[in-house]
Amino acid sequence: MEPSIRAPRGIKDVLPPDASRFEAVLKEAESVLSLGGFQKVLLPLFESTALFARSIGGATDIVEKEMYTFLDKGGDQYSLRPEGTASLLRAAIEHRLLDPSRIIRLAYSGPMFRHERPQAGRLRQFTQIGAEVLGPLTPADDVDLISLIHRMAIDFSIPSWTLILNSLGCPLCRPAYRETLVAYLVKNAASLCETCHRRTAQNPLRVLDCKVPSCQEALEQAPRITEHLCTRSRNHFEDVKMGLDGLGIPYVLSHRLVRGLDYYTETTFEFVSDALGAQSTWAAGGRYDGLTAELGGPDLPGIGFAAGIERLWLLREKAGTLPDPEKHPVRIMVFPMETNGRVAALDLVRKLRNAGVPASGHFSGGKIKSAFRQAERDGALFLAILGEDELRSGTVQVKNLETGEQCSWPLNDVKKIADMIRESGG
């Protein structure tokens, strides 16, 4: 006998009733973005690998180690999307949505894919919701986007959350800082891990994000980019901090916050929570001026963020704010006691559904006990019974499974049955 096929490692099935609650968490997060004026874009699950290499950065862990990449039958190389910003910008450029004179707010949601070591809150297929603001932006737009995520933290009662903030400067001031940082890293190479050695040559800012304990002391003493900002970037960052202060949104500055994608400039941020353990980040993003031009579009400023729905789920579970599962996903189950009642039962189920009432049927006949068991499995509130007497008289017995109350209704008066079910609550 062949072994049973199981879900791939790092892939999680979400079963009833949690599936409906998961969808509710996603929809509630999407509703916050709707309040911010964001319009949703539906994006493909895979793109040209070159898109992610150009946008995220060829020397990043995501592109080097984590993407699921394949050749199609024509020999073209594609990758399952590891994040949403690159795909959304590609779509905005391809379909000419961008205009240098106006701001556009776009959002996305759906599964992303990264070949990472699975942990609680970190899966190889995970769900993200994200938003991007593109156009002639000011520091106030950075603050506005962060304030929207702040609302999410408050509305969802996220426990022990902290906003971490940094500036990565701009193409004018970053090269000089890069030279200063590389000189420091080379001088302290003996204190750094092998990964940091490689990143020093390829992508030195990413060294600051190293989590290896032996590297921590040396990296804490590394030059701070905020001390090397040009006047324009310094003013931008000061305006962002002033805006957050004005809105009463607390934050913590961290010179080591660089994010794992190369496209960020100026403002970068993460919302973290101690309640998540090692995978503390539940929403993150930043500014990426110049990325649209890099991808072949107009040279427009942009800022965006993404939030992980699985991590929001875990946080809301800890806070006790998860949406309640639907108590009765099926409002009524119809049971024909005899085989000659199946057509009438099928017709009643169809008419109830047409009236907007979630209905199911148990058409195998048999003893009434089997119908009660199936109604319980379906989560039905009512059981409709069609026996020989009911078929002869053109009626149906409808039993409330919570109260035990049972009434006879004309079989052809579906509207009254539907109204009774809707009014019953439960």
VOPAGU-2260 file (C-alpha; in pm, 1 decimal, decimal comma):
REM VOPAGU-2260
SITE   aa  ch    i         X         Y         Z
SITE  MET   A    0       0,0       0,0       0,0
SITE  GLU   A    1     139,6     338,0    -101,0
SITE  PRO   A    2     190,6     593,7     177,3
SITE  SER   A    3     -73,1     861,8     202,3
SITE  ILE   A    4      -2,0    1197,2      41,1
SITE  ARG   A    5      33,6    1481,3     288,8
SITE  ALA   A    6      54,3    1858,4     254,1
SITE  PRO   A    7     406,8    1985,6     176,4
SITE  ARG   A    8     618,7    2097,6     470,8
SITE  GLY   A    9     542,1    2456,0     565,1
SITE  ILE   A   10     197,0    2445,3     402,3
SITE  LYS   A   11    -103,5    2458,8     632,0
SITE  ASP   A   12    -461,9    2352,4     566,5
SITE  VAL   A   13    -719,9    2579,0     730,3
SITE  LEU   A   14   -1033,3    2378,7     804,3
SITE  PRO   A   15   -1387,7    2469,3     915,0
SITE  PRO   A   16   -1474,0    2656,7    1125,7
SITE  ASP   A   17   -1134,6    2831,0    1126,7
SITE  ALA   A   18   -1144,5    2887,3     749,5
SITE  SER   A   19   -1441,6    3122,6     779,3
SITE  ARG   A   20   -1275,8    3301,5    1072,4
SITE  PHE   A   21    -952,9    3338,0     872,5
SITE  GLU   A   22   -1149,9    3493,1     586,3
SITE  ALA   A   23   -1314,1    3726,5     835,9
SITE  VAL   A   24    -972,8    3841,2     967,6
SITE  LEU   A   25    -863,8    3909,0     608,9
SITE  LYS   A   26   -1182,7    4098,2     524,7
SITE  GLU   A   27   -1159,4    4310,3     838,8
SITE  ALA   A   28    -800,4    4403,0     748,2
SITE  GLU   A   29    -911,7    4485,0     394,2
SITE  SER   A   30   -1188,1    4705,2     531,7
SITE  VAL   A   31    -926,4    4921,1     706,3
SITE  LEU   A   32    -757,6    4976,2     370,1
SITE  SER   A   33   -1093,3    5061,3     212,7
SITE  LEU   A   34   -1133,6    5332,8     474,6
SITE  GLY   A   35    -798,8    5467,5     354,8
SITE  GLY   A   36    -923,3    5500,3      -2,1
SITE  PHE   A   37    -730,6    5204,2    -144,6
SITE  GLN   A   38    -861,0    5020,1    -450,8
SITE  LYS   A   39    -791,8    4647,7    -476,9
SITE  VAL   A   40    -590,8    4490,3    -759,7
SITE  LEU   A   41    -603,8    4114,0    -826,3
SITE  LEU   A   42    -253,5    3992,9    -908,6
SITE  PRO   A   43    -117,3    3668,8   -1063,1
SITE  LEU   A   44      40,3    3406,1    -840,6
SITE  PHE   A   45     360,2    3389,6   -1048,3
SITE  GLU   A   46     566,7    3638,4   -1244,1
SITE  SER   A   47     886,7    3650,4   -1445,2
SITE  THR   A   48    1178,5    3576,7   -1212,7
SITE  ALA   A   49    1352,4    3884,8   -1354,0
SITE  LEU   A   50    1083,7    4108,9   -1200,0
SITE  PHE   A   51    1173,1    4002,3    -847,6
SITE  ALA   A   52    1549,0    4005,5    -912,5
SITE  ARG   A   53    1526,7    4365,8   -1040,2
SITE  SER   A   54    1296,8    4493,6    -766,7
SITE  ILE   A   55    1381,0    4298,5    -450,6
SITE  GLY   A   56    1752,9    4268,7    -529,2
SITE  GLY   A   57    1955,8    3979,5    -667,1
SITE  ALA   A   58    2172,6    3958,0    -353,7
SITE  THR   A   59    1884,2    3932,4    -106,5
SITE  ASP   A   60    1797,4    3610,4      75,6
SITE  ILE   A   61    1453,6    3614,6     -87,2
SITE  VAL   A   62    1590,3    3598,8    -441,5
SITE  GLU   A   63    1898,6    3388,0    -365,3
SITE  LYS   A   64    1743,3    3125,5    -137,9
SITE  GLU   A   65    1368,8    3152,4     -85,5
SITE  MET   A   66    1184,6    3183,6    -416,6
SITE  TYR   A   67    1004,1    2892,0    -578,8
SITE  THR   A   68    1133,8    2918,3    -935,8
SITE  PHE   A   69    1055,7    2700,8   -1237,8
SITE  LEU   A   70    1086,6    2684,8   -1616,9
SITE  ASP   A   71     765,3    2661,6   -1815,5
SITE  LYS   A   72     730,8    2446,9   -2127,3
SITE  GLY   A   73     857,1    2733,7   -2342,3
SITE  GLY   A   74    1175,0    2759,9   -2139,3
SITE  ASP   A   75    1082,3    3088,7   -1969,1
SITE  GLN   A   76    1174,6    3127,9   -1602,9
SITE  TYR   A   77     901,5    3220,6   -1356,6
SITE  SER   A   78     872,2    3241,3    -977,5
SITE  LEU   A   79     582,4    3214,6    -737,1
SITE  ARG   A   80     544,2    3562,0    -591,8
SITE  PRO   A   81     736,6    3604,3    -263,8
SITE  GLU   A   82     580,8    3949,2    -200,3
SITE  GLY   A   83     323,4    4178,5    -358,7
SITE  THR   A   84     484,5    4517,5    -423,1
SITE  ALA   A   85     679,4    4415,5    -733,2
SITE  SER   A   86     374,2    4251,5    -891,2
SITE  LEU   A   87     151,0    4547,2    -815,3
SITE  LEU   A   88     398,0    4798,1    -960,8
SITE  ARG   A   89     445,5    4583,5   -1270,0
SITE  ALA   A   90      67,7    4580,9   -1320,1
SITE  ALA   A   91      38,6    4956,9   -1259,7
SITE  ILE   A   92     313,0    5027,5   -1514,4
SITE  GLU   A   93     188,1    4777,9   -1773,0
SITE  HIS   A   94    -169,0    4910,3   -1761,5
SITE  ARG   A   95     -68,5    5279,6   -1746,4
SITE  LEU   A   96    -224,6    5349,6   -1407,4
SITE  LEU   A   97      53,3    5586,8   -1300,9
SITE  ASP   A   98      37,3    5963,1   -1353,7
SITE  PRO   A   99     310,4    6199,4   -1225,4
SITE  SER   A  100      44,6    6461,4   -1145,0
SITE  ARG   A  101    -177,4    6252,8    -916,8
SITE  ILE   A  102    -162,7    6005,8    -631,3
SITE  ILE   A  103    -305,2    5655,3    -668,6
SITE  ARG   A  104    -372,5    5414,8    -382,1
SITE  LEU   A  105    -375,8    5044,4    -465,4
SITE  ALA   A  106    -412,4    4735,7    -247,0
SITE  TYR   A  107    -372,9    4360,1    -284,2
SITE  SER   A  108    -416,6    4043,3     -83,3
SITE  GLY   A  109    -354,0    3675,5    -128,2
SITE  PRO   A  110    -102,0    3394,6     -88,1
SITE  MET   A  111     274,8    3450,9    -111,4
SITE  PHE   A  112     545,4    3183,4    -127,1
SITE  ARG   A  113     892,1    3160,7      31,0
SITE  HIS   A  114    1105,2    2853,4      97,4
SITE  GLU   A  115    1184,7    2936,3     460,4
SITE  ARG   A  116    1226,4    2721,0     768,2
SITE  PRO   A  117     868,9    2679,7     896,7
SITE  GLN   A  118     791,9    2820,8    1241,8
SITE  ALA   A  119     485,5    2945,8    1423,0
SITE  GLY   A  120     372,7    3245,9    1220,6
SITE  ARG   A  121     609,9    3167,9     932,3
SITE  LEU   A  122     490,8    2933,3     657,9
SITE  ARG   A  123     607,5    2860,6     305,8
SITE  GLN   A  124     267,9    2962,4     175,0
SITE  PHE   A  125     131,5    3257,1     368,3
SITE  THR   A  126    -132,0    3523,0     316,3
SITE  GLN   A  127     -52,2    3892,7     296,7
SITE  ILE   A  128    -252,1    4208,6     264,8
SITE  GLY   A  129     -68,2    4510,7     131,7
SITE  ALA   A  130    -111,8    4866,0      11,1
SITE  GLU   A  131      92,0    5100,9    -207,7
SITE  VAL   A  132      69,2    5479,5    -250,8
SITE  LEU   A  133     224,2    5612,3    -572,0
SITE  GLY   A  134     256,7    5967,0    -700,7
SITE  PRO   A  135     386,5    6308,8    -592,8
SITE  LEU   A  136     422,4    6217,3    -225,2
SITE  THR   A  137     531,3    6415,5      80,4
SITE  PRO   A  138     645,8    6296,4     425,8
SITE  ALA   A  139     282,6    6338,3     534,1
SITE  ASP   A  140     191,4    6046,6     305,2
SITE  ASP   A  141     440,0    5828,6     494,7
SITE  VAL   A  142     271,9    5930,1     820,6
SITE  ASP   A  143     -76,5    5870,5     678,9
SITE  LEU   A  144       6,3    5514,2     574,2
SITE  ILE   A  145     164,6    5435,4     910,2
SITE  SER   A  146    -141,0    5580,2    1085,1
SITE  LEU   A  147    -361,5    5337,3     890,6
SITE  ILE   A  148    -163,6    5041,2    1024,9
SITE  HIS   A  149    -177,4    5201,6    1369,3
SITE  ARG   A  150    -556,1    5195,4    1337,9
SITE  MET   A  151    -534,9    4824,9    1258,4
SITE  ALA   A  152    -331,2    4768,8    1575,1
SITE  ILE   A  153    -591,3    4953,0    1784,2
SITE  ASP   A  154    -902,4    4808,9    1616,4
SITE  PHE   A  155    -773,5    4451,7    1645,7
SITE  SER   A  156    -635,8    4498,6    2000,9
SITE  ILE   A  157    -290,6    4377,9    1894,5
SITE  PRO   A  158    -105,4    4293,4    2217,5
SITE  SER   A  159     230,3    4449,9    2308,9
SITE  TRP   A  160     286,2    4618,1    1973,5
SITE  THR   A  161     570,0    4857,4    1895,1
SITE  LEU   A  162     637,4    5071,2    1586,9
SITE  ILE   A  163    1006,2    5063,0    1490,5
SITE  LEU   A  164    1125,3    5345,1    1263,5
SITE  ASN   A  165    1436,0    5428,5    1061,2
SITE  SER   A  166    1550,5    5618,7     753,6
SITE  LEU   A  167    1765,7    5458,9     483,9
SITE  GLY   A  168    1845,5    5789,6     317,2
SITE  CYS   A  169    1838,0    5850,7     -56,8
SITE  PRO   A  170    2065,4    5775,9    -355,8
SITE  LEU   A  171    2254,1    6098,4    -281,1
SITE  CYS   A  172    2359,2    6020,3      75,4
SITE  ARG   A  173    2353,1    5641,3      87,4
SITE  PRO   A  174    2673,5    5578,1    -121,0
SITE  ALA   A  175    2890,2    5770,7     125,6
SITE  TYR   A  176    2730,8    5590,1     418,7
SITE  ARG   A  177    2783,6    5258,5     242,0
SITE  GLU   A  178    3157,6    5328,1     218,0
SITE  THR   A  179    3172,6    5418,8     587,9
SITE  LEU   A  180    2978,2    5105,8     682,7
SITE  VAL   A  181    3191,8    4874,2     466,9
SITE  ALA   A  182    3510,3    5016,2     621,3
SITE  TYR   A  183    3369,7    4943,5     969,0
SITE  LEU   A  184    3257,9    4591,8     874,8
SITE  VAL   A  185    3595,7    4504,9     722,0
SITE  LYS   A  186    3771,6    4633,6    1033,6
SITE  ASN   A  187    3546,9    4418,0    1254,7
SITE  ALA   A  188    3528,3    4116,4    1024,8
SITE  ALA   A  189    3660,9    3883,6    1294,4
SITE  SER   A  190    3345,1    3946,3    1499,7
SITE  LEU   A  191    3106,9    3870,9    1212,3
SITE  CYS   A  192    2960,3    3547,5    1075,9
SITE  GLU   A  193    3022,3    3404,7     728,4
SITE  THR   A  194    2691,4    3539,3     599,8
SITE  CYS   A  195    2789,8    3889,5     711,0
SITE  HIS   A  196    3123,3    3851,0     529,7
SITE  ARG   A  197    2941,6    3770,6     206,3
SITE  ARG   A  198    2691,2    4050,5     253,2
SITE  THR   A  199    2968,2    4300,8     323,5
SITE  ALA   A  200    3078,9    4258,1     -37,7
SITE  GLN   A  201    2735,7    4222,1    -197,0
SITE  ASN   A  202    2481,8    4410,6      13,7
SITE  PRO   A  203    2639,5    4570,9     322,4
SITE  LEU   A  204    2320,7    4730,7     459,9
SITE  ARG   A  205    2175,0    4381,8     502,0
SITE  VAL   A  206    2453,4    4301,7     749,3
SITE  LEU   A  207    2276,9    4529,4     997,6
SITE  ASP   A  208    1977,8    4292,8     994,0
SITE  CYS   A  209    2183,1    3988,6    1099,7
SITE  LYS   A  210    2025,4    3793,6    1386,8
SITE  VAL   A  211    2331,4    3583,1    1477,9
SITE  PRO   A  212    2403,9    3650,2    1848,8
SITE  SER   A  213    2781,5    3665,5    1800,5
SITE  CYS   A  214    2740,8    3956,6    1556,7
SITE  GLN   A  215    2517,8    4168,8    1778,3
SITE  GLU   A  216    2776,1    4365,5    1976,5
SITE  ALA   A  217    2976,3    4467,6    1669,4
SITE  LEU   A  218    2665,5    4567,4    1475,1
SITE  GLU   A  219    2527,0    4774,6    1761,0
SITE  GLN   A  220    2841,1    4987,8    1737,3
SITE  ALA   A  221    2819,3    5018,3    1356,8
SITE  PRO   A  222    2788,0    5367,6    1201,8
SITE  ARG   A  223    2429,3    5489,8    1201,0
SITE  ILE   A  224    2281,0    5592,6     870,2
SITE  THR   A  225    2071,5    5862,4    1037,8
SITE  GLU   A  226    2400,4    6036,9    1122,7
SITE  HIS   A  227    2498,3    6039,2     753,9
SITE  LEU   A  228    2175,1    6167,8     594,7
SITE  CYS   A  229    2185,0    6453,0     347,1
SITE  THR   A  230    1985,0    6764,9     429,6
SITE  ARG   A  231    1688,1    6656,5     220,0
SITE  SER   A  232    1667,2    6308,3     375,6
SITE  ARG   A  233    1721,7    6447,7     725,5
SITE  ASN   A  234    1437,5    6696,1     677,2
SITE  HIS   A  235    1215,1    6421,3     537,3
SITE  PHE   A  236    1276,6    6199,3     839,4
SITE  GLU   A  237    1222,3    6485,3    1083,2
SITE  ASP   A  238     888,9    6564,3     913,6
SITE  VAL   A  239     781,6    6199,8     945,6
SITE  LYS   A  240     868,9    6191,0    1316,0
SITE  MET   A  241     695,2    6523,8    1371,9
SITE  GLY   A  242     381,9    6392,4    1199,3
SITE  LEU   A  243     374,0    6077,1    1411,1
SITE  ASP   A  244     429,0    6283,4    1724,1
SITE  GLY   A  245     141,0    6511,0    1622,5
SITE  LEU   A  246     -91,5    6209,9    1586,1
SITE  GLY   A  247      21,2    6062,2    1916,4
SITE  ILE   A  248     159,3    5748,2    1750,9
SITE  PRO   A  249     452,4    5617,4    1958,5
SITE  TYR   A  250     762,9    5478,7    1787,5
SITE  VAL   A  251    1112,2    5351,7    1864,1
SITE  LEU   A  252    1410,1    5447,6    1647,5
SITE  SER   A  253    1640,2    5168,2    1531,3
SITE  HIS   A  254    1945,1    5232,4    1312,7
SITE  ARG   A  255    1955,3    4858,6    1229,2
SITE  LEU   A  256    1612,7    4845,5    1067,0
SITE  VAL   A  257    1693,5    4797,9     697,0
SITE  ARG   A  258    1425,5    4547,5     584,5
SITE  GLY   A  259    1500,5    4248,6     359,5
SITE  LEU   A  260    1437,1    4412,6      22,9
SITE  ASP   A  261    1678,4    4637,7    -163,9
SITE  TYR   A  262    1423,4    4883,4    -300,5
SITE  TYR   A  263    1361,3    5082,3      18,8
SITE  THR   A  264    1468,9    5446,8      52,8
SITE  GLU   A  265    1398,4    5709,0     319,7
SITE  THR   A  266    1133,5    5591,9     569,8
SITE  THR   A  267    1130,8    5226,2     675,5
SITE  PHE   A  268     915,8    5081,8     952,9
SITE  GLU   A  269     801,0    4764,8    1122,6
SITE  PHE   A  270     514,4    4693,8    1358,8
SITE  VAL   A  271     625,5    4419,1    1596,0
SITE  SER   A  272     473,5    4237,6    1893,5
SITE  ASP   A  273     640,1    4053,0    2178,9
SITE  ALA   A  274     347,7    3811,7    2174,5
SITE  LEU   A  275     472,5    3651,5    1850,4
SITE  GLY   A  276     805,8    3529,0    1983,2
SITE  ALA   A  277    1082,6    3506,7    1720,5
SITE  GLN   A  278     853,8    3607,6    1433,9
SITE  SER   A  279     768,1    3939,4    1593,0
SITE  THR   A  280     693,2    4147,6    1282,6
SITE  TRP   A  281     326,5    4153,6    1180,6
SITE  ALA   A  282     330,2    4452,5     941,7
SITE  ALA   A  283     617,1    4634,6     772,5
SITE  GLY   A  284     700,8    4859,6     484,9
SITE  GLY   A  285     859,8    5180,6     375,0
SITE  ARG   A  286     936,9    5426,6     100,3
SITE  TYR   A  287    1075,3    5310,7    -236,2
SITE  ASP   A  288    1137,6    5620,5    -448,2
SITE  GLY   A  289    1286,4    5518,2    -782,9
SITE  LEU   A  290    1148,0    5163,9    -798,0
SITE  THR   A  291     884,9    5242,3   -1062,2
SITE  ALA   A  292    1157,8    5385,8   -1287,4
SITE  GLU   A  293    1375,4    5077,9   -1225,1
SITE  LEU   A  294    1086,4    4862,3   -1351,1
SITE  GLY   A  295    1038,4    5069,7   -1665,8
SITE  GLY   A  296     767,2    5312,1   -1554,0
SITE  PRO   A  297     761,2    5682,1   -1472,1
SITE  ASP   A  298     996,2    5796,2   -1195,1
SITE  LEU   A  299     746,4    5833,2    -910,8
SITE  PRO   A  300     783,3    5820,6    -533,3
SITE  GLY   A  301     609,5    5530,7    -363,1
SITE  ILE   A  302     544,1    5395,6     -17,3
SITE  GLY   A  303     377,9    5074,2      89,2
SITE  PHE   A  304     339,2    4805,0     350,0
SITE  ALA   A  305     232,8    4444,1     390,1
SITE  ALA   A  306      76,8    4261,5     686,0
SITE  GLY   A  307      74,1    3887,4     743,2
SITE  ILE   A  308    -274,5    3749,0     799,7
SITE  GLU   A  309    -146,7    3435,8     977,7
SITE  ARG   A  310      39,3    3656,7    1223,6
SITE  LEU   A  311    -261,6    3884,0    1267,6
SITE  TRP   A  312    -461,5    3568,6    1339,1
SITE  LEU   A  313    -215,4    3456,4    1608,9
SITE  LEU   A  314    -210,9    3801,7    1768,9
SITE  ARG   A  315    -586,8    3836,0    1766,9
SITE  GLU   A  316    -617,7    3485,8    1910,1
SITE  LYS   A  317    -390,0    3587,5    2197,7
SITE  ALA   A  318    -591,2    3908,4    2245,0
SITE  GLY   A  319    -924,7    3723,0    2231,2
SITE  THR   A  320   -1048,5    3935,9    1939,0
SITE  LEU   A  321   -1080,4    3669,8    1669,5
SITE  PRO   A  322   -1415,8    3687,0    1489,6
SITE  ASP   A  323   -1660,5    3429,1    1620,3
SITE  PRO   A  324   -1720,2    3135,1    1383,9
SITE  GLU   A  325   -2060,5    3112,1    1223,5
SITE  LYS   A  326   -2267,5    2918,2    1476,5
SITE  HIS   A  327   -2505,9    2781,1    1215,2
SITE  PRO   A  328   -2337,8    2786,5     870,4
SITE  VAL   A  329   -2637,0    2584,7     746,2
SITE  ARG   A  330   -2963,8    2730,7     869,0
SITE  ILE   A  331   -3180,4    2433,4     773,2
SITE  MET   A  332   -3129,9    2075,4     660,6
SITE  VAL   A  333   -3406,1    1896,1     470,3
SITE  PHE   A  334   -3460,3    1523,8     531,9
SITE  PRO   A  335   -3689,8    1302,1     320,1
SITE  MET   A  336   -3772,2     992,6     522,7
SITE  GLU   A  337   -3861,0     790,0     214,7
SITE  THR   A  338   -3699,8     765,5    -129,0
SITE  ASN   A  339   -4016,5     898,1    -296,6
SITE  GLY   A  340   -3966,5    1224,6    -110,3
SITE  ARG   A  341   -3625,3    1305,4    -256,9
SITE  VAL   A  342   -3752,7    1519,2    -542,6
SITE  ALA   A  343   -3968,8    1726,4    -307,1
SITE  ALA   A  344   -3672,5    1760,5     -71,2
SITE  LEU   A  345   -3440,6    1870,1    -352,3
SITE  ASP   A  346   -3698,1    2123,0    -466,1
SITE  LEU   A  347   -3738,8    2263,5    -113,5
SITE  VAL   A  348   -3360,1    2296,4     -69,3
SITE  ARG   A  349   -3332,7    2479,4    -402,4
SITE  LYS   A  350   -3618,3    2718,0    -320,4
SITE  LEU   A  351   -3477,8    2795,9      26,3
SITE  ARG   A  352   -3139,8    2876,7    -128,0
SITE  ASN   A  353   -3311,8    3094,4    -387,7
SITE  ALA   A  354   -3471,9    3278,8     -95,8
SITE  GLY   A  355   -3124,1    3343,5      50,3
SITE  VAL   A  356   -3134,7    3077,8     323,7
SITE  PRO   A  357   -2827,3    2849,4     354,3
SITE  ALA   A  358   -2974,7    2499,9     320,6
SITE  SER   A  359   -2851,0    2144,2     283,1
SITE  GLY   A  360   -3015,9    1806,1     234,9
SITE  HIS   A  361   -2977,5    1458,4     379,2
SITE  PHE   A  362   -3121,5    1249,5      98,0
SITE  SER   A  363   -3026,2     895,2     198,2
SITE  GLY   A  364   -3344,7     834,2     396,5
SITE  GLY   A  365   -3328,9     595,5     687,2
SITE  LYS   A  366   -3385,8     660,9    1053,1
SITE  ILE   A  367   -3448,0    1007,7    1189,8
SITE  LYS   A  368   -3147,0     969,8    1420,4
SITE  SER   A  369   -2913,7     975,2    1120,2
SITE  ALA   A  370   -3074,6    1302,6    1010,2
SITE  PHE   A  371   -3016,3    1458,9    1351,5
SITE  ARG   A  372   -2652,2    1350,3    1345,1
SITE  GLN   A  373   -2601,8    1496,8     995,3
SITE  ALA   A  374   -2776,7    1820,1    1094,0
SITE  GLU   A  375   -2536,9    1852,7    1386,5
SITE  ARG   A  376   -2236,7    1795,4    1157,9
SITE  ASP   A  377   -2369,6    2055,6     911,8
SITE  GLY   A  378   -2424,4    2303,4    1192,4
SITE  ALA   A  379   -2792,3    2336,6    1102,6
SITE  LEU   A  380   -3033,1    2526,2    1328,2
SITE  PHE   A  381   -3347,3    2368,2    1179,2
SITE  LEU   A  382   -3434,9    2023,8    1052,4
SITE  ALA   A  383   -3710,4    1997,2     791,2
SITE  ILE   A  384   -3874,1    1653,1     785,1
SITE  LEU   A  385   -4066,1    1515,0     486,9
SITE  GLY   A  386   -4241,0    1187,0     570,6
SITE  GLU   A  387   -4526,0    1006,3     395,9
SITE  ASP   A  388   -4790,8    1206,9     584,6
SITE  GLU   A  389   -4626,8    1538,4     493,0
SITE  LEU   A  390   -4595,8    1443,2     126,3
SITE  ARG   A  391   -4965,4    1350,3     112,2
SITE  SER   A  392   -5075,4    1671,4     283,2
SITE  GLY   A  393   -4825,6    1900,8     105,9
SITE  THR   A  394   -4665,2    2009,5     432,1
SITE  VAL   A  395   -4324,3    1993,3     600,1
SITE  GLN   A  396   -4235,7    1957,5     967,3
SITE  VAL   A  397   -3970,5    2211,7    1073,0
SITE  LYS   A  398   -3795,7    2151,6    1405,0
SITE  ASN   A  399   -3579,1    2409,2    1584,3
SITE  LEU   A  400   -3284,2    2203,1    1705,1
SITE  GLU   A  401   -3197,3    2447,6    1983,2
SITE  THR   A  402   -3540,0    2498,2    2138,9
SITE  GLY   A  403   -3703,7    2170,0    2035,5
SITE  GLU   A  404   -4006,1    2362,1    1899,9
SITE  GLN   A  405   -4164,1    2197,5    1595,0
SITE  CYS   A  406   -4424,4    2337,8    1353,2
SITE  SER   A  407   -4597,2    2225,3    1036,3
SITE  TRP   A  408   -4573,1    2455,8     732,9
SITE  PRO   A  409   -4729,8    2442,0     386,2
SITE  LEU   A  410   -4464,7    2301,2     153,2
SITE  ASN   A  411   -4544,5    2556,1    -116,2
SITE  ASP   A  412   -4508,6    2855,8     119,3
SITE  VAL   A  413   -4130,0    2877,4     112,3
SITE  LYS   A  414   -4132,0    3252,4     176,2
SITE  LYS   A  415   -4293,2    3208,1     520,0
SITE  ILE   A  416   -4049,7    2928,8     608,0
SITE  ALA   A  417   -3755,6    3145,3     498,6
SITE  ASP   A  418   -3884,2    3446,0     694,4
SITE  MET   A  419   -3929,7    3231,5    1004,5
SITE  ILE   A  420   -3571,7    3100,6     974,4
SITE  ARG   A  421   -3426,7    3450,8     926,5
SITE  GLU   A  422   -3620,7    3588,4    1222,7
SITE  SER   A  423   -3515,3    3305,2    1452,3
SITE  GLY   A  424   -3158,6    3430,3    1509,9
SITE  GLY   A  425   -2948,9    3161,5    1668,5
